[in-house]
Amino acid sequence: MQRYPVRASHRPNLALDRLEPVVREHFGEAGREGDRTTAKFGAISRLVVWPEGRDLAVELTMDPKVPEEVARETIARYNRFLEDVTGFSSKERAKRLRKAAGS
């Protein structure tokens, strides 16, 4: 499980009724399991996202046996999804995760 910080301006996206449409927009389909939103797409065999305080919690299971172009498209969509929900680019997320690991 990975937790991603969310910009204050993007925290309303953590509400389930707003999170599910964003998942659907990026991955085509979305389901709900209790207070969690689920999806699958391309190399993602299972994606589960939910709000955890001020953060976005993500459980991700990838299929390593997909063609390289499918993997690239999946990663690009996943990064765009995270940027839409959290408000942070992949570069900003990586910098924050490195900083958090160092403290």
Buried (B, 14 or more C-beta within 10 A) or exposed (E): EEBBBBEEEBBEBBEBEEBBEBBBEBBEEBEEEEEBBBBBBBBBBEBBBBBBEEBBBBEBEBBEEBEEEBBEBBBEBBBBBBBBBBBBEBEBBEEBBEEEEEE
